[in-house]
Amino acid sequence: MEFLSRDKLKETIEHKQLFIDGQFVDSASGKKFAAFDPSTGETIADVAEGDERDVDLAVQAARKAFEEGPWPRLAGAKRGKILAKLADLMEAKIMDLSTLETLNNGMPLQATMFMTNAAIDVIRYYGGWADKIAGKTLKGDGDVHAYTLYEPVGVVGAIVPWNFPVYLLVCKIAPALVCGNTMVVKPSEQAPLTALWIAKLALEAGVPAGVLNIVPGFGPTAGAAIARHMDIDKLTFTGSTNVGRLVMNDAASSNLKQVTLELGGKSPFIICEDANLEVAAFFSHLAIFFHQGQVCLAGSRVFVHESVYDAFIEKAVAMAKRRVIGDPLKIEVEHGPQINQAQADKILSYIESAHAEGARLVTGGKRIGDKGFYIEPTIFADVTQSMTIAKEEIFGPVLSVLKFKTLDEAVKLANSTSYGLAAAIFAKDIDTVNFLSRSIKSGIVFVNSYFSAGPGIPFGGYKMSGIGRENGYEGLLPYLQTKSVVMPLANSPWL
């Protein structure tokens, strides 16, 4: 089943320019870059390439909208209604948005449908917060009346990755906009098309011109310009840890803007001897092979108790071999291409290193065909913690399976990397679950499940996996300034 053919989809790609101050415009340089279909390697659209000049124009529009426009001054309930309208418009276009996302980044259509629905849920969740953001009355020392106010931070810069362009865009714009901020967003040059469409839908929903601006472009130019801009008050970035360092350095060396970073991961699964192996194998399969492993919280390391190690490997291999690989625009396909040639080559180099370092390949390990960037679902057994594939983020469909004897050993192994984004525990004993969930250094721990969080659950990492949280009430706080107001009471001796 296909919702639209490739040729038809290409014909319907309408928005390829920058979106600044409520209008689609060409870039200052006139340059364009190619957006590709990862399943074929073919160009699907030529997109306007923004640079420092375009970022500056977008920031000027966002600043004017913040200082002079109605958006920060609207009653919270009205902003909430506008976000609800945006969710409705996206829902009405969900098939078209999902197929365009699949065409541009290779995520299987069944997965893009799921993620677009999840994005709509995020918008509705934060729209519901719009009239509930309130300060507190506090008790100060002496005869004083004190309270706090929450105010928008101002102009927010956002840099969004290619792996979940709709969902991760929405996780930034929904809380930022509901708090009354204005924004300048750089989508990834690998997958910029859906962000431009959502900007148009936001305008139709009632978001005023200048509030949401989209500048496609490359990291060293448009991305760096956002991070360094002296008139951006807050920066939010999702991407690799290495680029996150650069972004944070640029933010600090400019106007010391606040930063939220959602970075890499090397998420561990701990499968205990009393675990339901069918459940553990299913979620392990989902966690590493969803979107071909191109997920920050991919469960790329599985630690299995020695007593059930062989049984788990058997189940994991059987599931991997049954995975449906093919054209991601076909709804039955589960496994599509990697985003580009460079990413595919990087993954294959990790597979080569695993062979060289003595891991045992039990399934997969090869590139598929010569059209597009497909790699087989791959599982290595007999992996040790010293091996490269057990330590570094691969961002591809490669699972490392390791063995443990005791819970203390499992915790030590799980915490042995510089990442701490997500983890999973599979066990029936409640004491085991409590011990492991408290011992693992991770921003989110799933128990006998994975990916089972909704928009109300805060998400973010320990260690080099990031700074701050997205989603939930905690996801609002980075987009708000807290102001304390203190005044003497009528009977104060200071009056």
DAKA-V29517 format. One line per field, one symbol per residue. burial: b if it has 16 or more other ideal C-beta (glycine too) atoms within 10 Angstrom, else e. Layout:
burial=???
//
This chain:
burial=eebbebeebbeebebbbbbbbbebeebbeeebbebbbbbbeeebbebbbbbbebbbbbbbbbbebbeebebbebebeebbbbbbbbbebbeeebebbbbbbbbbbbbbbbbbbbbbebbbbbbbbbbebbeebeeeeeeeeeeeeeeeebbbbbbbbbbbbbbbbbbbbbbbbbbbbbbbbbbbbbbbbbbbbbbbbbbbbbbebbbbbbbbbbbbbebebbbbbbbbbebbbbbbbbbebebbebbbebbeeeeebbbbbbbbbbbbbbbbeebebeebbbbbbbbbbbbbbbbbbbbbbbbbbeebbeebbebbbebbeebebbbbbbeebbbbbbbbeebbeebbebbeebeeeebeebbbbebeeeebbbbbbbbbbbbeeebbbbebbbbbbbbbbbbbeebeebbebbbebebbbbbbbbbeeeebbebbbebbbbbbbbbbebbebebbebbbbbbbbbbbbbbbebbbbbbbeeeeeeeeeeeeeee
//
